[in-house]
Amino acid sequence: QVQLVESGGGLVQAGDSLRLSCAASGRTFNSGYVGWFRQAPGKEREFVAEIQWNSGDMRYGDSVKTRFTISVDSAKSTVYLQMNSLKPEDTAVYYCATANVITTLRSLYRNWGQGTQVTVSS
């Protein structure tokens, strides 16, 4: 079983940047995909980005693809989400999870972390 722990959230102003971390522990995770999702109050959990652990292949949701960058540091077993030019509509709880296939479907992800809150003020 892989455990994921998110960190790095906080309160920032519009236009600021944040870097979220998703640290993996437990069973060695050296393949597959790690994805970031977010959930705003009263809304569905939304796909943000994913990365293939070994190849580094990545994909993004349409609303973030010009502003966010996902990366992996395999030596630290950590996936990062660099978020630039933040907007109030980016406010949400951000979660990371693992998948065995390339997918944006929330239902195919497992090992969800507890989430980290990002709040962007206008």
C-alpha positions as a Markdown table, in Angstrom:
| # | Residue | x | y | z |
|---|---|---|---|---|
| 1 | Gln | 0.0 | 0.0 | 0.0 |
| 2 | Val | 1.3 | 3.4 | -1.0 |
| 3 | Gln | 0.6 | 6.4 | 1.3 |
| 4 | Leu | 0.6 | 9.9 | -0.1 |
| 5 | Val | 0.9 | 13.1 | 1.9 |
| 6 | Glu | 0.2 | 16.5 | 0.3 |
| 7 | Ser | 1.7 | 19.7 | 1.6 |
| 8 | Gly | 2.5 | 23.3 | 0.5 |
| 9 | Gly | -0.9 | 24.8 | 0.5 |
| 10 | Gly | -1.7 | 28.2 | 1.9 |
| 11 | Leu | -3.3 | 31.6 | 1.5 |
| 12 | Val | -1.9 | 33.7 | -1.3 |
| 13 | Gln | -3.0 | 36.6 | -3.4 |
| 14 | Ala | -4.0 | 36.5 | -7.1 |
| 15 | Gly | -0.9 | 36.4 | -9.3 |
| 16 | Asp | 1.2 | 34.6 | -6.7 |
| 17 | Ser | 2.8 | 31.2 | -6.9 |
| 18 | Leu | 2.8 | 28.1 | -4.8 |
| 19 | Arg | 4.5 | 24.7 | -5.0 |
| 20 | Leu | 2.6 | 21.7 | -3.7 |
| 21 | Ser | 4.3 | 18.5 | -2.8 |
| 22 | Cys | 3.0 | 14.9 | -2.8 |
| 23 | Ala | 5.3 | 12.6 | -0.8 |
| 24 | Ala | 5.0 | 8.9 | -1.3 |
| 25 | Ser | 5.8 | 6.3 | 1.4 |
| 26 | Gly | 5.1 | 2.7 | 2.1 |
| 27 | Arg | 5.3 | 0.2 | -0.7 |
| 28 | Thr | 8.0 | 1.5 | -3.2 |
| 29 | Phe | 6.3 | 3.4 | -5.9 |
| 30 | Asn | 8.4 | 3.3 | -9.1 |
| 31 | Ser | 5.9 | 3.0 | -11.9 |
| 32 | Gly | 2.5 | 4.2 | -13.0 |
| 33 | Tyr | 1.0 | 7.6 | -12.8 |
| 34 | Val | 0.5 | 10.3 | -10.1 |
| 35 | Gly | -2.2 | 12.8 | -10.5 |
| 36 | Trp | -3.3 | 16.0 | -8.9 |
| 37 | Phe | -7.0 | 16.8 | -8.5 |
| 38 | Arg | -8.8 | 19.7 | -6.8 |
| 39 | Gln | -12.1 | 20.1 | -5.2 |
| 40 | Ala | -13.8 | 23.5 | -4.5 |
| 41 | Pro | -16.7 | 23.7 | -2.1 |
| 42 | Gly | -19.9 | 22.4 | -3.7 |
| 43 | Lys | -18.1 | 21.2 | -6.9 |
| 44 | Glu | -16.9 | 17.9 | -8.3 |
| 45 | Arg | -13.3 | 16.8 | -7.8 |
| 46 | Glu | -11.5 | 18.1 | -10.9 |
| 47 | Phe | -8.5 | 16.7 | -12.7 |
| 48 | Val | -5.5 | 19.1 | -12.6 |
| 49 | Ala | -2.5 | 17.2 | -13.9 |
| 50 | Glu | -0.8 | 13.8 | -14.0 |
| 51 | Ile | 2.7 | 12.5 | -14.6 |
| 52 | Gln | 4.2 | 9.1 | -15.5 |
| 53 | Trp | 6.7 | 8.2 | -12.8 |
| 54 | Asn | 9.4 | 6.9 | -15.0 |
| 55 | Ser | 9.1 | 8.7 | -18.3 |
| 56 | Gly | 7.9 | 12.0 | -17.0 |
| 57 | Asp | 5.2 | 12.2 | -19.6 |
| 58 | Met | 2.6 | 14.6 | -18.3 |
| 59 | Arg | -0.8 | 16.1 | -19.1 |
| 60 | Tyr | -2.9 | 18.9 | -17.8 |
| 61 | Gly | -6.4 | 20.1 | -17.3 |
| 62 | Asp | -7.4 | 22.8 | -19.7 |
| 63 | Ser | -7.9 | 25.4 | -17.0 |
| 64 | Val | -4.3 | 25.1 | -15.7 |
| 65 | Lys | -2.1 | 23.9 | -18.5 |
| 66 | Thr | -0.5 | 27.3 | -19.2 |
| 67 | Arg | 0.1 | 28.1 | -15.5 |
| 68 | Phe | 0.8 | 24.8 | -13.7 |
| 69 | Thr | 3.8 | 22.4 | -14.0 |
| 70 | Ile | 3.9 | 18.9 | -12.6 |
| 71 | Ser | 7.2 | 17.2 | -12.0 |
| 72 | Val | 8.7 | 14.2 | -10.2 |
| 73 | Asp | 11.8 | 13.7 | -8.0 |
| 74 | Ser | 12.1 | 9.9 | -7.9 |
| 75 | Ala | 15.0 | 10.1 | -5.4 |
| 76 | Lys | 12.7 | 11.8 | -3.0 |
| 77 | Ser | 9.6 | 9.8 | -4.0 |
| 78 | Thr | 7.8 | 13.2 | -4.4 |
| 79 | Val | 5.7 | 14.7 | -7.1 |
| 80 | Tyr | 5.4 | 18.5 | -7.2 |
| 81 | Leu | 2.8 | 20.9 | -8.6 |
| 82 | Gln | 4.2 | 24.3 | -9.4 |
| 83 | Met | 1.3 | 26.7 | -9.6 |
| 84 | Asn | 2.0 | 30.2 | -11.1 |
| 85 | Ser | -0.3 | 33.1 | -11.8 |
| 86 | Leu | -2.8 | 31.9 | -9.3 |
| 87 | Lys | -6.4 | 33.0 | -9.6 |
| 88 | Pro | -9.3 | 33.1 | -7.1 |
| 89 | Glu | -10.9 | 30.3 | -9.1 |
| 90 | Asp | -8.0 | 28.0 | -8.2 |
| 91 | Thr | -9.1 | 28.0 | -4.6 |
| 92 | Ala | -9.7 | 24.4 | -3.6 |
| 93 | Val | -8.4 | 21.5 | -1.7 |
| 94 | Tyr | -5.7 | 19.8 | -3.8 |
| 95 | Tyr | -5.3 | 16.0 | -3.6 |
| 96 | Cys | -2.8 | 13.6 | -5.2 |
| 97 | Ala | -3.4 | 10.0 | -6.0 |
| 98 | Thr | -2.0 | 7.1 | -8.0 |
| 99 | Ala | -3.2 | 5.3 | -11.1 |
| 100 | Asn | -2.0 | 2.4 | -13.3 |
| 101 | Val | -3.1 | 4.0 | -16.6 |
| 102 | Ile | -3.0 | 7.4 | -18.1 |
| 103 | Thr | -6.4 | 8.8 | -17.3 |
| 104 | Thr | -8.3 | 11.9 | -16.1 |
| 105 | Leu | -11.0 | 9.8 | -14.5 |
| 106 | Arg | -11.1 | 10.2 | -10.7 |
| 107 | Ser | -12.6 | 6.7 | -10.3 |
| 108 | Leu | -9.4 | 5.1 | -11.6 |
| 109 | Tyr | -7.2 | 6.7 | -9.0 |
| 110 | Arg | -6.2 | 5.1 | -5.7 |
| 111 | Asn | -4.2 | 5.9 | -2.6 |
| 112 | Trp | -5.6 | 9.4 | -2.1 |
| 113 | Gly | -3.9 | 11.8 | 0.2 |
| 114 | Gln | -5.7 | 13.9 | 2.8 |
| 115 | Gly | -5.4 | 17.1 | 0.7 |
| 116 | Thr | -3.9 | 20.5 | 1.2 |
| 117 | Gln | -5.9 | 23.7 | 1.1 |
| 118 | Val | -5.1 | 26.4 | -1.4 |
| 119 | Thr | -6.9 | 29.8 | -1.0 |
| 120 | Val | -6.3 | 32.6 | -3.5 |
| 121 | Ser | -7.6 | 36.0 | -2.6 |
| 122 | Ser | -8.5 | 38.7 | -5.2 |
